[in-house]
Amino acid sequence: MTPNTDPRTKYTQPPMPEQHQEPQPGDTARMTPAPDHGEETYRGSGRLSGQRALITGGDSGIGRAVAIAYAREGADVAISYLAEEQEDAAATKSLVEEAGRTCATLPGDLRNEQDCIDAVEKTV
């Protein structure tokens, strides 16, 4: 951001176009405007070096933003997501790896207790 850029007007302003996607969960690629997960804007400072994080719903949305931020802060991440979200998960994995960290992808449904147990064990 340049010194004269007003952060209140730098990004897309409301009203946003109404959007609804079926079936749920939605698809990041079909959103207008495209969400900002920090791909181009977030710069880390190593605050999580040597740590690991398990991020549920890490394939897209807030989960993707968290995965990027944690990776740029130095953490290796594991992301859990629904199997049908594989394409978004692969994109998140690429962004984490671009930050120089590892990313384990853990498809599953966290409504299933065994999927929860497996995700934690694979992350550890």
C-alpha positions, 0 to 999 in steps of 0.5 A: 500500500502506498502512503497515500492509499486510504485503506477504507477504500482500497478494497471492493465496497458494498453493496456486494452482488447477492450470491447463492450456490447450490449444492453447499458448500459453495465454490470459491471460483464462482464468487464475484468479486473473488475473495481475498484470502491474503494470497497477495497481501499477507506477509508473515514474520515467522511467529509460528516457526516450528509449529503445526496446525490443523485447520478444519475447512482449510480448502477455502474461505476463512480456512484458506486464509488461515492456512496461508497466514499460518504458513507465512508465519512459519507453521506447517499445516494440515487442512481437513475438508470434504472430499468433494472440495478436492480442487479447492484443497489442492489450490490451498496446498499450493499456496501453503507450499509457495510459502515454503511450508508443508501442507497435508490434505485430509479429506473427510467429514468431521461429522464422523468421529473417526474422521476427526481422530484420523485428522488429528493423528495425521497432523501430529 
